[in-house]
Each structure stands twice: as C-alpha cells, then as structure tokens.
Amino acid sequence: MASIRLLLVDDHDVVRSGLRMLLENEADLVILGEAGSGKQALELAAKLEPDVVIMDITLPDMSGIEVTRRIKQSHPKIAVVALTIHEDQQYFFEMLQVGASAYVPKRAAPNDLIAAIRAAHRGEMYIYPSLARLLVSDFLSRAGEGDEKATMNGLTPREQEVLSMLAEGKTNEEIAVALTISRHTVARHRENLMGKLGLHNRSELVKYAIRKSLIKP
C-alpha cells in the first residue's frame, strides 16, 4: 500500500499532537511535518510537497481559506482536507471554491477524517453528511431560480429527493426505507437523475455545482 504523506496545519499544539497520535496508527499515513501558522504552512508545503494537507481555517496570521488558495495555485497536485470547528455554509463553500477536496468538522469521528484523507489522495471529494445537505439545498434552491432552472434538466420531485439523500451519503436501501419504495426503484431514480445531470458519483455532483456556479459563498 502506497504511503500518503501529510502536512498538519493547526495553530493549537494539542490538536496537532492529537492528530499525530491518531494518524500515525494508520499504516498508509505518514506525517511529514506540522505548521502552526499560514506562513509556516506555505513554506512547508513548498519544501515538503506533501500529498495531503490537513488544514484548519482559523490561523493566527491568515485564514486557512487563503492558505489553501495559495497552495492550490502553486502546487495544484497537493490535496487539502479542511478540518475545522466551522460548519456554516460561508466557510464550507469558500473552501470548496479555492480547491479543498474535503471538509470535515472537528466533532467528526476519527474514521471520517481518515476516509476524507484517503478520498482526497485518490482525487475524490469528501463532504461530511451534515454539510452535504447544505450543498444540495443550495443546488436545488438555485436550480429553481431564473435561468438556472434549466440546469436541473427536468428532474422530477422524487429524483430531487433521491439526489438529496445520495449527497447525504445514504445507501440505496436507506433511501428505499425512507421513501417507502423498493431498492430497484431507487436504483432506477438514481440512474435517471445522474444521467440527466451527466454525473456518475457524489464528487462529480460537487464539481458540477461549483462549475455551474450553483454554490456561492
């Protein structure tokens, strides 16, 4: 298994220590360095060229959003995972727009962070379920306004429900129970809506929404 090289960015020593203890238990994760400020993060990212940067948003000298933007401009292959106390849509959407591959609240379970790191390294996007709901709500509301209505390409109300639940990370079986329909029907709705939007998975949904300016800070 190839190693995933990490840079930890957080202005609290105790948080970085906790992250190190957690992540060093994973055989495929290697911590190259730690940074307690935005300036230090930029210097270490350039020097160490990690695969993934775990980025706090609140830093003493500049925001993690600005640090992410600069890292992605100069080192586009470096993936950034936002790990933060902030769960409001302003920070969430801004981090996605500057190039973050994942957004995980600090209250999340350790397995969620580890899954986000691995997804980011694979070139995928990982959105914590409670934040995925913000994304889809914004997607659906903007799609119903003005010229953006056409971007939904004729999704039925049921397909919109399935779309929302898929973005929340629910399985076909969970969606079937919630909507009182069969798993076969869920699969058919999923195939139809993704076909209409020209998408194949949740990460493509996020990228599509950003590309079409359906999400804004």
Protein Blocks (a to p, Z undefined) as FASTA:
>chain_A
ZZdddddddfbfklmmmmmmmmmmpmkbccfbdcfbfklmmmmmmmnopabdcddfbdfk
bcfklmmmmmmmmmmmbccddddfbfcfklmmmmmmnopabdcdfkbcfklmmmmmmmmm
nopacddfklmmmmmmmmmmmmmgcjllmmnnopafklmmmmmmmmnopafklmmmmnop
afklmmmmmmmmmmmnopabfklmmmmmmmnopacZZ
